[in-house]
Amino acid sequence: MRLYIIRHADPDYPNNTITEQGHREAAALAERLAAERLDRLYSSPLQRALDTARYTQEAGGMTPVVEGWMAELSDWHLDQEPWKGLVTWDLPGEVIRGDEVFPGHDTWHDLAHLLAIPLTLMWSGFWMAPSSVTTILFDERSPEWAVPRCIGFCDVSHLYAAGLPVQPRGILANFD
């Protein structure tokens, strides 16, 4: 099984939608995803995510399942359990440091999710372009279990194929 994680297209945050550029990105994304023969489509309830998904929905004839838990983590704080005391996050420098060791094999579930990478490390060290595709392959090791493996991160080949530029939303400087 493959899981495709998509960041919404170029956002128009003040209007909670996507820009004209974002509509072009979403159309190119839908064309790219049509080749993947998707059998399910999920979306965040945020309008910019729904506007991005609409193109794939129309191309594939699928109605997205809207999942509330996929919305932004606006009520999530590093000073609350289970992260409290494990890491500090210096947003101006985007540096993660802590006094404790990050999770190991026996405690990964305390701080991590699908790829056993703490969310704060992902946010501080990796950037996902608008409308980018991250592909997770569930490597089936037995009939009972599979190992999730990231086989593609932040793929924007659909933008290049459509002659569209990568938008730097979320990067503050030095993006060329």
N, C-alpha and C positions, 0 to 999 in steps of 0.2 A: 504494500500500500504506500502511496505517496500523499503527503500533505503539502499543499501549497499555501504559504502564508504571504499575504499580499498587504503591503502598506497602501493606504488610500492614495489616490492620485493627488496631484499638486493642489494643496488646500487653499481655500478662501476661508480662513479661520473666523474673521469677523461675521461672515454670513453663514457659517456652518455648512459649507458646501465645497465644491471644487471650482477652480478657475477654468477659464476657457482652455488654457493649456492642459489642465487636468482632464477635461472632457476628451481632448485628443489623446492623452496618455491612456485613459480608460478604454477608449476604442481600440487602441493598439494592443493593450493588455488583453482585451477580450479576444482579439484575433489570435494572439499567442496561446491563450488558454484553450481555444477551440481545438487545437491539435492534441491536447492532453486528455480528451474524452472524460471530462469530469462527470462524476455521478452525484455529487452533492455540492451545494454552495452555502456557505455560512457567512454572516456579516455581523459586524458590530451594529448597534442601534444608532450610532452617530451618523448624521445625514451625509457627511463627506464620504463615509464608508459605503453607505447605501447608494449614493450617486456613482461611486466607482464601480460597485458590483452590478449596477443596472445594465451596463453594456455586456458583461459576461452573462447575466441573466437572460437578456434578449437573444444573444447569439446561441446560447445553449438550451433555451427553452426551460430553464429551471427557475424556481422561486427560491430566493435565499431564505434560509432559516436564520432568523435574527436572534442572537444570543446576547442577553444583557451583560453577562460577565466579560464580554469582549470589549466593552467600553473602556475608556481610559481609566487609569487607577487614581482618580482624583482624591479618594479618601485613604490612600495607601501612604504610610509614612515609615521611614526607616527607624524611627524612635519607638515603634510598637513591635510587639511580638509577631512573628518569630525572629525578626531581624534585630531587635533591640540589643545593643551592646556588641554586636558582631562586626558591624562596619560603620564607618562614617562616610559621608558623601560631601565632598567639597565642590559644590556646583560651579563656582567661578573658575576653578582649576580643573574640574571634572576629574578628580583623583579619588580613587577608592583606596582606603587604608583601614586597617583594623588591628586590634590587639590579639584577636583570636584567629585561629587557623580557619580557612574556608572549609566548607563541608568536604568530608571524605566519603569513601564508599558506603559506610554504614550510616551516614547522616545527610546524604545528598538531598533527600526529600524535605529536609527542614528548610532549606533555602532555595532550592532549585526546582526547575520544572522540566520540560521535555528533554532538553539536552544536558541537564545537570550543570548548567552554567548560571550562577547567581544573576538575577535580573539586573542588579546594579552594575555588574561588570559588563553585561551586554549594552546597557544604556550608555555607559561611560566610554566604552572602547569600540563599539561598532555603530556605524551609521547606516540607516536604510533610506535609500532614495525614495521619493514619492513614486508610487505604482510599481515598486520593485517586487520581485518574486523570490522568496526563500523556499527551497524545496527540502523537505524532510522525508527520507526513505525509511520505512520501518523494515529493517533487515530481519527477516524471519529466521530465527535460530532453532525453533522447534514448533510443533503444533500449538504449544502453550504460550510462547512469548516471542517478542521481537525487540530489537535494539533500535531506537531512533538515531538516525545518522543524518547530519546536515550534508547534503550533496551539492547544494548550491545556495549561496547567500547573496542577496541583493542583486539578483540578475535583472539587468535593464536592457537586455538585447532587443526586446520588443520596441523600445524607444529608438534605438539605433536603426532598426529595420524600417521604422516609420519616418526616419529623418528628424526625430524630435530630440531636443537637448534634455539632459538630466538636470532637473531643478534642484537647487541647493537648500531646500527647506530643512532647517535643523542644523545646518552648518553655518557658523557665524562669520568665518573669514577663511581666506586662503583656498577657495574652491575655484579651480580653473582646470 
